[in-house]
Amino acid sequence: MPTQRTVYYSGQVQGVGFRFTTCRIARGFDVVGFVKNLPDGRVQVVAEGEPEELDRFIGAIKAEMHMLVQGVQANDAPATGRFTRFDVGF
């Protein structure tokens, strides 16, 4: 059953290519959604897909960006089906 996962990353995550790296990583997974900078300095990722695929996707972000991330908060909800691809949100 598709799930929506919202993840908030804190640390040195803005101005370092986090959003574009996340989009590149997303191309390797069956996920849709967006990544965007928040005014408080965090980055938000909203992704929809199968739970196991979301786990792999978020794991790949962690593997590549772990040195920049100090905190992660994640929440799951039912998928909305409103996304058709993964992109940078503004």
Residue, then its C-alpha position, 0 to 999 in steps of 0.5 A: m500500500p503506497t505511503q507518504r513519508t515526510v522527512y525534515y532534515s536539520g543541520q548544514v542542509q541548505g546551500v550545499g546542494f542537498r535538494f539537487t542531490t536528493c532529486r538525483i537520488a530519487r531518480g534511482f527509486d520508484v518514488v514521487g514527491f518533492v524536496k524544498n528548503l524551509p525558512d527555518g533552515r531545515v529541508q523537507v522531503v515529501a515522498e510517496g511510494e511503497p514503504e520498502e522503497l521509501d526506506r531505501f530512498i531515505g537510506a540512500i539520502k542518509a548514506e550520501m548526505h550524513m555528514l551534513v545532517q544533524g537531525v531527522q524527523a519523519n512521519d508517515a501518512p497515507a499516500t495522496g496520489r497527487f504527485t507524478r514525479f520527484d522534483v524540487g519544490f519552491 
